[in-house]
Amino acid sequence: MNKNEIIDKLKEKNIRAVARLLTLIENEEKEAENILKEIWNFTGKSYIIGITGPPGAGKSTIVDLLSKMAIEKGHKVGVLAVDPTSPFSGGAVLGDRLRMTSSQETGIFIRSVASRGHLGGLAATTRFMINAIEMLDNDLTIVETVGAGQGDVEIVQIADTTIVVEVPGLGDEVQAQKAGILEIGDILVVNKCDRPGSDRLARELKMMLSLGEKKDWMPPIVGTTATNGDGFDFLWKEIKNHKKYLGTDRKAEMRLKRINYELENQVSQKLFTKKMVQIGTNEISKMSKKILERKIDPLTAVEEIIRE
């Protein structure tokens, strides 16, 4: 399919066209940019739920059950699962999709995408992939991050509601709770509640929240056992409560801040790339040698390169 054919098929909500666009975006093809420019007016209508947490917390099973529940409640759902990158092919390991059996049986569109070493728990192109999935006219998009650590909090720049999943028995829970990852959660989930230590983990999370800054929205702590579906009705209720709390104005304000952040990043990257091409590698190499020989300091070197 050429560019115009893909655009026409996207407007017809064609799954193959969406899959093709996702591949183009993932491979960072120029054609993807041209298509995204044409379909931009048709995107941005779905509510985005982000699910993050440490590896082994049961995120994929939660996404599976949550998306199936949403379908049963009349929503149209798309799922974007960010997987670790294969060290051999550079592609997604596809572990997430293998675990989401219920969703696939229900006909939910699921795409696994490789993080490709991008920090923050997401792939660099996740935002545009969400836009591509939105062409299927889904009103709900669920994004699962690769197993995230303290600094992997980029999901907050994408999701309207961010769910942070914690699990008992990973060791050093208090250290995990100090992390930035706890601060981004709109809803905190203690999964695998059938395990010993889940009540203690919930109490510790509650204590950590009480010590933090007082906010209009205090993240609720929801206990779930994803293997048998326990706690999911309560989780769904809290998602609805957060969506109601955001309303139209808060959501628009939040999305505007994100667009501003994203635009700054993209402009910075484009300017950096353009400047690097103008300067050339020879100039950088020469200046690096001068720094090594202590003929110039790094700060002055940067100023000189920019001035030139």
FENHUMO-V657836 format. One record per residue. PHI is phi in radians with two decimals (999 if undefined). PSI is psi in degrees with one decimal (NA if undefined). D_FIRST is the distance of its C-alpha to the first C-alpha in Angstrom with 1 decimal. Layout:
{{PHI,PSI,D_FIRST} {PHI,PSI,D_FIRST}}
This chain:
{{999,133.2,0.0} {-1.50,179.3,3.8} {-0.97,-49.4,6.7} {-1.16,-36.5,8.0} {-1.14,-42.2,5.7} {-1.08,-44.6,6.0} {-1.07,-44.9,9.6} {-1.08,-44.7,10.3} {-1.17,-35.6,9.5} {-1.08,-40.8,11.5} {-1.18,-21.7,14.2} {-1.58,5.5,14.4} {1.10,39.3,15.0} {-1.41,124.6,12.3} {-1.13,-40.5,13.1} {-1.10,-37.8,10.0} {-1.17,-39.1,8.3} {-1.13,-44.4,11.6} {-1.07,-39.8,11.8} {-1.13,-44.4,8.6} {-1.11,-40.6,10.3} {-1.05,-40.2,13.6} {-1.13,-42.5,12.7} {-1.10,-41.4,11.8} {-1.14,-45.6,15.0} {-1.08,-36.6,17.1} {-1.50,2.0,16.4} {0.97,44.3,17.2} {-1.36,146.3,14.4} {-1.08,-33.9,15.0} {-1.04,-33.5,11.5} {-1.08,-41.9,12.6} {-1.04,-44.8,15.6} {-1.10,-39.8,14.1} {-1.20,-43.9,12.1} {-1.05,-36.1,15.4} {-1.08,-38.6,17.4} {-1.31,-30.5,15.8} {-1.78,1.5,16.2} {-0.93,-40.1,19.5} {-1.13,-18.4,21.6} {-1.63,-0.5,20.2} {-1.88,176.3,21.2} {1.55,10.2,24.6} {-1.70,-10.4,25.9} {-1.61,152.1,26.3} {-1.52,131.1,29.5} {-1.88,123.5,29.1} {-1.90,123.2,31.4} {-1.79,136.1,31.7} {-2.18,120.6,33.5} {-2.38,169.5,35.1} {2.69,175.1,38.1} {-1.22,160.7,39.3} {-1.03,139.9,37.9} {1.49,6.5,39.3} {-1.42,-10.2,39.9} {1.61,25.9,37.8} {-1.06,-44.2,35.0} {-1.10,-40.0,32.4} {-1.18,-37.7,34.8} {-1.12,-45.1,35.5} {-1.04,-43.3,31.8} {-1.01,-52.3,31.5} {-1.23,-37.7,34.5} {-1.16,-42.1,33.9} {-1.20,-37.6,30.4} {-1.14,-40.7,31.8} {-1.08,-41.8,34.7} {-1.09,-40.5,32.5} {-1.08,-43.0,30.6} {-1.12,-25.0,34.1} {-1.63,10.2,35.2} {1.65,8.3,32.4} {-1.54,156.0,29.9} {-1.85,124.8,26.1} {-2.10,140.1,25.5} {-2.15,143.4,22.9} {-2.17,130.4,24.1} {-2.06,113.1,23.2} {-1.91,114.9,25.4} {-1.50,117.2,26.0} {-1.80,159.7,27.2} {-1.07,156.6,29.3} {-1.56,135.4,27.5} {-1.16,131.0,28.0} {-1.24,-11.6,30.3} {-1.74,-53.8,28.7} {-1.64,-18.5,24.9} {1.43,-0.6,24.7} {-1.63,-179.2,22.7} {-1.29,144.6,24.1} {-1.24,-21.8,26.9} {1.27,14.5,25.7} {-1.09,-37.8,29.3} {-1.07,-47.7,28.6} {-1.14,-33.4,26.1} {-1.13,-30.7,28.5} {-1.46,-16.8,31.3} {-1.61,61.2,29.5} {-1.26,-41.5,30.1} {-1.07,-42.7,31.3} {-1.10,-41.8,28.3} {-1.18,-34.8,25.8} {-1.16,-30.4,28.1} {-1.41,-10.0,27.9} {1.54,18.3,24.1} {-1.28,137.6,23.8} {-1.31,120.1,20.5} {-2.16,133.2,21.6} {-2.26,126.6,19.9} {-1.62,135.9,22.0} {-2.32,140.9,21.6} {-1.40,141.3,23.8} {-1.23,-25.5,26.3} {0.91,38.6,26.2} {1.38,-0.6,29.7} {-1.22,130.2,29.3} {-1.36,159.4,32.6} {1.86,-4.6,33.2} {1.55,-2.9,31.8} {-2.18,170.2,28.2} {-1.50,156.8,25.2} {-1.10,-25.4,24.9} {-1.82,14.7,21.6} {-0.99,-44.5,22.8} {-0.96,-46.0,23.2} {-1.26,-28.3,19.6} {-1.17,-36.7,18.6} {-1.07,-43.4,20.9} {-1.03,-39.6,19.3} {-1.12,-45.2,15.9} {-1.12,-32.3,17.9} {-1.09,-18.8,19.7} {-1.21,-10.5,16.8} {-1.49,5.3,17.8} {1.20,29.2,21.0} {-1.40,138.9,23.3} {-1.61,-4.4,26.6} {-2.42,127.4,27.5} {-2.14,125.8,25.8} {-1.87,126.6,27.7} {-2.02,121.5,27.4} {-1.83,129.3,29.4} {-1.50,160.5,30.4} {-1.11,152.3,31.2} {-0.78,116.0,35.0} {-1.80,151.2,36.4} {-1.98,-158.9,39.7} {-1.07,-38.9,42.0} {-1.67,-4.2,39.7} {-1.53,73.0,36.3} {-2.08,23.1,36.4} {-1.19,-20.0,33.1} {-0.98,-30.1,32.1} {-1.14,-20.7,34.6} {-1.45,-0.5,32.4} {-2.16,-41.7,29.6} {-1.46,146.9,31.3} {-1.40,-40.8,33.4} {-2.14,121.8,35.5} {-1.84,123.8,36.0} {-1.86,122.7,37.5} {-1.80,122.3,39.3} {-1.74,125.2,40.1} {-2.04,159.8,43.4} {-2.52,139.4,45.0} {-1.26,154.5,48.6} {1.59,6.3,49.7} {-1.50,-8.6,47.5} {1.46,147.4,50.6} {0.88,48.2,51.6} {-1.04,-36.5,50.2} {-1.09,-40.6,52.2} {-1.09,-40.8,50.5} {-1.11,-34.3,47.1} {-1.33,-17.5,48.3} {-1.29,-17.3,49.2} {-1.17,159.0,45.6} {-1.07,-25.3,43.4} {-1.08,-31.8,41.2} {-1.23,-34.1,43.9} {-1.25,-20.3,44.2} {-1.57,-9.5,40.5} {-1.28,129.0,40.8} {-1.49,-28.7,41.0} {-2.39,133.2,41.7} {-1.86,128.1,43.3} {-1.98,126.2,42.8} {-1.71,102.3,45.3} {-1.56,166.5,43.5} {1.05,49.0,45.2} {-1.18,-9.8,48.3} {-1.38,-5.6,49.8} {-1.51,152.0,50.5} {-1.13,144.0,53.8} {1.67,-4.4,53.8} {-1.18,-39.2,51.2} {-1.12,-41.5,54.0} {-1.14,-40.5,55.2} {-1.08,-42.5,51.7} {-1.09,-41.2,51.3} {-1.12,-41.8,54.7} {-1.13,-40.1,53.9} {-1.11,-42.1,50.7} {-1.09,-41.0,52.7} {-1.12,-43.9,55.3} {-1.07,-40.1,52.7} {-1.15,-38.1,51.3} {-1.18,-26.8,54.8} {-1.43,-16.3,55.5} {-1.41,-175.7,52.5} {-1.19,135.8,52.1} {-1.28,129.5,52.7} {-2.21,163.5,49.6} {-1.07,-39.3,49.0} {-1.87,115.7,46.7} {-1.68,117.2,48.3} {-1.01,124.7,45.8} {-1.32,154.0,46.8} {-1.89,119.1,47.2} {-1.98,128.3,45.7} {-1.63,129.6,46.7} {-2.35,157.2,44.2} {-2.26,99.7,44.0} {-1.13,-26.6,40.4} {-1.18,-26.8,41.2} {-2.15,4.2,43.1} {1.48,5.6,41.7} {-1.12,135.4,44.9} {1.51,-2.9,44.8} {-1.33,-28.9,41.3} {-1.11,-41.5,42.7} {-1.17,-39.9,44.5} {-1.08,-45.1,41.4} {-1.08,-40.0,39.4} {-1.08,-41.5,42.4} {-1.23,-32.8,42.5} {-1.09,-44.8,38.8} {-1.09,-39.8,39.5} {-1.10,-41.6,42.7} {-1.19,-39.4,40.8} {-1.08,-40.4,38.2} {-1.16,-40.4,41.2} {-1.05,-43.0,42.9} {-1.13,-42.4,40.0} {1.03,-161.0,39.8} {-1.44,-43.3,37.9} {-1.22,-50.4,39.8} {-1.07,-41.0,39.9} {-1.12,-42.8,36.2} {-1.12,-41.7,35.3} {-1.11,-42.6,37.8} {-1.13,-43.2,36.5} {-1.18,-34.6,32.8} {-1.12,-42.1,34.0} {-1.06,-40.4,35.8} {-1.15,-42.9,32.7} {-1.08,-40.9,30.6} {-1.06,-46.1,33.5} {-1.07,-46.0,33.6} {-1.16,-40.2,29.9} {-1.13,-42.1,30.0} {-1.03,-44.9,33.0} {-1.10,-44.0,31.4} {-1.20,-40.9,28.3} {-1.12,-43.2,30.4} {-1.03,-44.3,32.8} {-1.13,-43.3,30.1} {-1.13,-43.2,28.6} {-1.14,-39.9,32.2} {-1.07,-47.3,33.2} {-1.08,-44.6,30.3} {-1.10,-44.2,31.1} {-1.13,-40.4,34.8} {-1.09,-38.3,34.4} {-1.15,-41.3,32.6} {-1.14,-43.7,35.5} {-1.22,-46.1,38.2} {1.49,155.8,36.9} {-1.25,-25.7,37.9} {-1.10,-43.8,41.1} {-1.11,-41.6,42.6} {-1.12,-43.4,41.8} {-1.08,-43.6,43.3} {-1.07,-46.5,46.4} {-1.17,-36.5,46.9} {-1.08,-40.9,46.5} {-1.13,-40.7,49.2} {-1.10,-39.4,51.5} {-1.13,-43.9,51.0} {-1.05,-39.8,51.8} {-1.45,3.9,54.9} {1.09,28.0,55.9} {-1.48,-17.8,56.0} {-2.66,150.8,53.8} {-1.59,157.1,52.9} {-1.04,-36.6,49.2} {-1.15,-45.2,49.6} {-1.16,-36.9,50.9} {-1.04,-44.3,48.3} {-1.08,-44.7,45.5} {-1.06,-40.7,47.3} {-1.18,-42.0,47.7} {-1.09,-43.8,44.1} {-1.15,-41.4,43.0} {-1.09,-41.1,45.8} {-1.17,NA,44.7}}
